[in-house]
Amino acid sequence: MPLGTLDRTPPPFFRQGPSALTRLVFFAALAVFLMVADTRFEIVQHARSAIATALLPAQLALRVPVEAWARGREYLGGLQQALAAQRTAQAELADHAARLARAAELERENEALRALLGLGAALVPRSTGAEVLYEAPDPFSRKLFVDRGATHGVQPGSPVVDHRGVLGQVTRVYPLVSEVTLLVDRDAAIPVLNRRTRLRGVAFGGMEGSTALELRFLAGNADVMVDDELETSGVDGVYPPGLPVARVTRVERQADGGFARVLLAPAAPPDGVRHVLVLEPLAQQLPPRPPVEMRDAPAIARGRP
């Protein structure tokens, strides 16, 4: 066969066409063009929506085993947590039942002792539930307004408490609302009793900002320690005895001073409180004070002027 008649074209497998660099530049330019066109003119938005709609059943079908596995693990974990919470609740219920039994026994014993000594029944103040409406806008005082007033039986001087302890005292009463001065106010004061030492004192508000109290006029060598709990003493005729008031956070004893500086943290922080109880003042349940003549009668009988 003559050499001039041979087919010198390469087989289809070896045909390269445009170079790799040329194809790279072409397709890169095409991709950039399509991205810009789609961003500005949204030319493939309908196609994208159709493809997403067509693929949605497949996506949901593929998610079924994954969601089943996740829900199974969540169910087993929740079951374990529920069993642990049940065991904890049962233990707490047993402890509360034992405490309730001891409290009932102590109450019966207290009633028997009071009857043996000829004392009257313990005073149980009446209470009225109230909701906090808003806080007074005065930046130099700490006062709240509650939705109970004179028409609901609220009286000036009524103690205000929540589940944690004493919050303050009613200072002004209107027909439908009442103003409550908090213990942390600079003009507030409350008689307190140290649960550990039975030492009495007076706690004042308005110290170191608006969330601290101070136990003033306490001797420098007084037996008071950090974490001592203070409660109402009941000697003022306003607050019932035994209500939590504050906890000692710092004690400063100065060698050159006769008094100790004792800082307190309130048992019932006023921030975030929503519902409160307005108690009847203790003086409303106490017997009236005897006249001056009757109080001076024993002294006159002993020959005193």
C-alpha positions as CSV (number, residue, x, y, z in Angstrom):
1,M,0.0,0.0,0.0
2,P,1.4,3.3,-1.0
3,L,2.4,5.5,2.0
4,G,0.5,8.4,0.7
5,T,-2.8,6.5,1.0
6,L,-2.4,5.9,4.8
7,D,-4.9,7.7,7.2
8,R,-2.8,9.7,9.5
9,T,-5.6,11.0,11.7
10,P,-5.4,9.8,15.3
11,P,-8.1,7.3,16.6
12,P,-11.1,8.8,18.5
13,F,-9.6,7.8,21.8
14,F,-6.5,9.9,21.3
15,R,-8.3,13.0,20.0
16,Q,-7.7,15.7,22.5
17,G,-9.6,18.7,21.1
18,P,-9.0,22.0,22.8
19,S,-6.2,22.0,25.4
20,A,-7.0,21.5,29.1
21,L,-6.1,25.1,30.0
22,T,-8.5,26.4,27.3
23,R,-11.4,24.2,28.7
24,L,-10.6,25.3,32.2
25,V,-10.8,29.0,31.3
26,F,-14.0,28.5,29.3
27,F,-15.9,26.6,32.0
28,A,-14.6,28.9,34.7
29,A,-15.9,31.9,32.8
30,L,-19.2,30.1,32.1
31,A,-19.6,29.3,35.9
32,V,-18.9,32.9,36.8
33,F,-21.4,34.1,34.2
34,L,-24.1,31.8,35.4
35,M,-23.5,32.8,39.1
36,V,-23.7,36.5,38.3
37,A,-26.7,36.1,36.0
38,D,-28.5,34.0,38.6
39,T,-27.7,36.5,41.3
40,R,-28.9,39.5,39.4
41,F,-31.6,38.1,37.2
42,E,-32.6,34.8,38.9
43,I,-32.7,33.0,35.6
44,V,-32.6,29.5,37.2
45,Q,-34.9,30.2,40.2
46,H,-37.7,28.3,38.7
47,A,-35.5,25.3,37.8
48,R,-34.1,25.3,41.3
49,S,-37.6,25.3,42.8
50,A,-38.7,22.5,40.5
51,I,-35.7,20.4,41.4
52,A,-36.1,21.1,45.1
53,T,-39.8,20.1,44.9
54,A,-38.9,16.9,43.1
55,L,-36.2,15.9,45.6
56,L,-38.2,16.7,48.7
57,P,-39.8,13.2,49.0
58,A,-36.4,11.6,48.7
59,Q,-35.0,13.9,51.3
60,L,-37.9,13.2,53.7
61,A,-37.5,9.4,53.1
62,L,-33.7,9.6,53.8
63,R,-34.4,11.6,57.0
64,V,-36.7,8.9,58.5
65,P,-34.1,6.6,59.8
66,V,-32.0,9.5,61.2
67,E,-35.0,11.0,63.0
68,A,-36.0,7.6,64.3
69,W,-32.5,7.0,65.7
70,A,-32.5,10.5,67.3
71,R,-36.0,10.1,68.8
72,G,-35.1,6.6,70.1
73,R,-32.0,8.0,71.9
74,E,-34.1,10.9,73.2
75,Y,-36.8,8.6,74.5
76,L,-34.3,6.3,76.3
77,G,-32.5,9.3,77.8
78,G,-35.7,10.9,78.9
79,L,-36.8,7.6,80.4
80,Q,-33.6,7.4,82.4
81,Q,-34.0,11.0,83.6
82,A,-37.6,10.4,84.6
83,L,-36.7,7.3,86.6
84,A,-33.9,9.3,88.3
85,A,-36.2,12.2,89.0
86,Q,-38.8,9.8,90.4
87,R,-36.3,8.2,92.8
88,T,-35.2,11.7,93.9
89,A,-38.8,12.8,94.4
90,Q,-39.6,9.7,96.5
91,A,-36.5,10.3,98.7
92,E,-37.5,13.9,99.2
93,L,-41.1,12.9,99.9
94,A,-40.0,10.5,102.6
95,D,-37.7,13.2,104.1
96,H,-40.6,15.8,104.0
97,A,-42.9,13.2,105.6
98,A,-40.5,12.7,108.5
99,R,-40.1,16.4,108.9
100,L,-43.8,17.0,108.9
101,A,-44.3,14.3,111.5
102,R,-41.6,16.0,113.7
103,A,-43.2,19.4,113.1
104,A,-46.6,18.1,114.1
105,E,-45.2,16.5,117.2
106,L,-43.4,19.7,118.2
107,E,-46.6,21.7,117.6
108,R,-48.5,19.5,119.9
109,E,-45.8,19.7,122.5
110,N,-45.7,23.5,122.1
111,E,-49.4,23.7,122.6
112,A,-49.2,21.5,125.7
113,L,-46.4,23.6,127.2
114,R,-48.3,26.8,126.5
115,A,-51.4,25.4,128.1
116,L,-49.3,24.2,131.1
117,L,-47.8,27.7,131.6
118,G,-51.1,29.4,131.1
119,L,-49.9,31.2,127.9
120,G,-52.3,32.2,125.1
121,A,-52.3,30.6,121.7
122,A,-49.5,31.7,119.3
123,L,-50.4,34.5,117.0
124,V,-51.0,33.5,113.4
125,P,-51.1,36.6,111.2
126,R,-53.6,36.8,108.4
127,S,-52.3,37.2,104.9
128,T,-53.4,38.6,101.5
129,G,-51.9,37.5,98.2
130,A,-50.8,40.3,95.9
131,E,-49.0,40.8,92.6
132,V,-46.2,43.3,92.0
133,L,-47.4,45.9,89.4
134,Y,-44.2,48.0,88.9
135,E,-41.3,49.5,90.7
136,A,-41.2,53.1,91.7
137,P,-39.3,55.2,89.2
138,D,-37.4,57.1,92.0
139,P,-33.7,56.2,91.6
140,F,-32.9,57.2,95.2
141,S,-35.4,54.7,96.8
142,R,-36.5,51.1,96.5
143,K,-40.2,50.8,96.4
144,L,-42.8,48.5,94.8
145,F,-46.5,48.9,94.0
146,V,-48.8,45.9,94.5
147,D,-52.3,45.4,93.3
148,R,-54.0,45.3,96.8
149,G,-55.1,48.4,98.7
150,A,-57.5,49.7,101.3
151,T,-60.5,48.0,99.6
152,H,-58.8,44.6,100.1
153,G,-58.0,45.2,103.8
154,V,-54.4,46.2,103.5
155,Q,-53.2,48.5,106.3
156,P,-50.2,50.8,106.6
157,G,-47.3,49.1,108.2
158,S,-48.2,45.6,107.0
159,P,-45.2,43.3,106.4
160,V,-44.7,42.0,102.9
161,V,-43.0,38.6,102.4
162,D,-42.5,36.0,99.8
163,H,-41.5,32.3,100.0
164,R,-37.8,33.3,100.8
165,G,-38.4,35.8,103.6
166,V,-39.2,39.4,104.3
167,L,-39.3,41.8,101.4
168,G,-40.4,45.1,103.1
169,Q,-43.3,46.9,104.6
170,V,-46.4,48.8,103.3
171,T,-45.8,52.5,103.8
172,R,-48.7,54.0,101.8
173,V,-52.2,52.6,101.1
174,Y,-54.4,53.7,98.2
175,P,-57.9,52.4,97.4
176,L,-56.7,49.8,94.9
177,V,-52.9,49.7,95.2
178,S,-50.3,49.9,98.0
179,E,-46.7,51.2,98.1
180,V,-44.2,48.8,99.6
181,T,-40.8,50.1,100.9
182,L,-38.2,47.3,100.5
183,L,-35.7,46.4,103.2
184,V,-32.9,47.5,100.9
185,D,-34.2,51.1,100.9
186,R,-32.0,53.6,102.6
187,D,-34.9,54.6,105.1
188,A,-35.8,51.0,106.0
189,A,-35.0,49.3,109.3
190,I,-36.1,46.1,110.9
191,P,-35.4,44.4,114.3
192,V,-33.6,41.1,113.8
193,L,-32.5,38.1,115.9
194,N,-29.5,35.9,115.3
195,R,-30.6,32.3,115.2
196,R,-27.3,31.0,116.4
197,T,-26.6,33.3,119.4
198,R,-30.1,34.8,120.0
199,L,-28.6,38.2,119.8
200,R,-30.9,41.1,118.9
201,G,-30.1,43.9,116.6
202,V,-31.4,46.3,114.0
203,A,-30.8,45.9,110.3
204,F,-30.8,49.0,108.1
205,G,-30.9,49.3,104.3
206,G,-29.3,51.5,101.7
207,M,-25.7,50.2,102.2
208,E,-23.2,49.6,99.4
209,G,-25.6,50.1,96.5
210,S,-29.2,48.8,96.7
211,T,-28.9,45.1,97.5
212,A,-27.2,45.0,100.9
213,L,-28.2,45.6,104.5
214,E,-26.1,46.6,107.5
215,L,-26.4,45.5,111.1
216,R,-25.6,48.7,113.1
217,F,-24.9,49.6,116.7
218,L,-23.4,46.2,117.4
219,A,-20.6,45.9,119.9
220,G,-17.1,45.3,118.5
221,N,-16.8,42.0,120.5
222,A,-20.3,40.8,119.7
223,D,-20.6,37.1,118.8
224,V,-21.5,37.3,115.1
225,M,-19.9,35.3,112.3
226,V,-20.2,35.1,108.5
227,D,-23.1,33.0,107.3
228,D,-25.1,33.6,110.5
229,E,-28.8,33.8,109.7
230,L,-31.0,36.6,111.0
231,E,-34.8,36.5,111.5
232,T,-37.4,38.8,112.7
233,S,-37.5,39.2,116.5
234,G,-41.2,40.2,116.7
235,V,-40.5,42.8,119.4
236,D,-41.6,45.7,117.2
237,G,-45.2,44.6,117.0
238,V,-45.1,44.7,113.2
239,Y,-43.3,41.6,111.9
240,P,-44.2,38.2,113.2
241,P,-41.2,36.4,114.8
242,G,-39.2,33.8,113.0
243,L,-39.3,35.2,109.4
244,P,-36.0,35.0,107.5
245,V,-34.5,38.4,107.0
246,A,-30.8,38.2,105.9
247,R,-27.5,36.4,106.1
248,V,-24.2,37.8,107.4
249,T,-21.7,38.2,104.5
250,R,-18.9,40.2,106.1
251,V,-17.8,41.3,109.6
252,E,-15.3,44.1,110.1
253,R,-14.0,44.6,113.6
254,Q,-12.0,47.8,114.2
255,A,-9.6,48.0,117.1
256,D,-10.0,51.7,117.5
257,G,-13.8,51.6,117.3
258,G,-16.5,50.4,119.7
259,F,-18.8,49.0,117.1
260,A,-18.5,46.3,114.5
261,R,-19.5,46.8,110.9
262,V,-21.6,43.8,109.8
263,L,-22.9,43.6,106.2
264,L,-25.9,41.4,105.3
265,A,-27.4,39.9,102.2
266,P,-31.2,39.9,102.2
267,A,-32.9,36.5,102.4
268,A,-35.4,37.6,99.8
269,P,-33.7,39.6,97.0
270,P,-36.2,42.1,95.6
271,D,-35.1,41.8,92.0
272,G,-37.4,39.6,89.9
273,V,-40.1,39.2,92.6
274,R,-43.6,38.8,91.1
275,H,-46.0,37.5,93.8
276,V,-46.0,38.4,97.5
277,L,-48.0,38.0,100.7
278,V,-49.2,41.1,102.6
279,L,-49.4,40.1,106.3
280,E,-51.6,41.8,108.9
281,P,-49.5,43.8,111.3
282,L,-48.8,41.9,114.5
283,A,-50.0,44.8,116.6
284,Q,-53.6,44.3,115.3
285,Q,-53.7,40.9,117.1
286,L,-52.0,42.0,120.4
287,P,-54.1,43.1,123.4
288,P,-54.3,46.9,123.8
289,R,-51.7,48.5,126.0
290,P,-52.8,49.4,129.5
291,P,-53.3,53.1,130.3
292,V,-50.4,55.1,131.8
293,E,-52.1,55.1,135.2
294,M,-52.2,51.3,135.3
295,R,-48.6,50.9,134.2
296,D,-47.5,53.3,137.0
297,A,-49.6,51.6,139.7
298,P,-47.0,48.9,140.7
299,A,-44.3,51.6,141.1
300,I,-46.6,53.8,143.3
301,A,-47.5,50.8,145.4
302,R,-43.8,50.2,146.1
303,G,-43.5,53.8,147.3
304,R,-41.8,55.1,144.2
305,P,-42.6,58.6,143.0
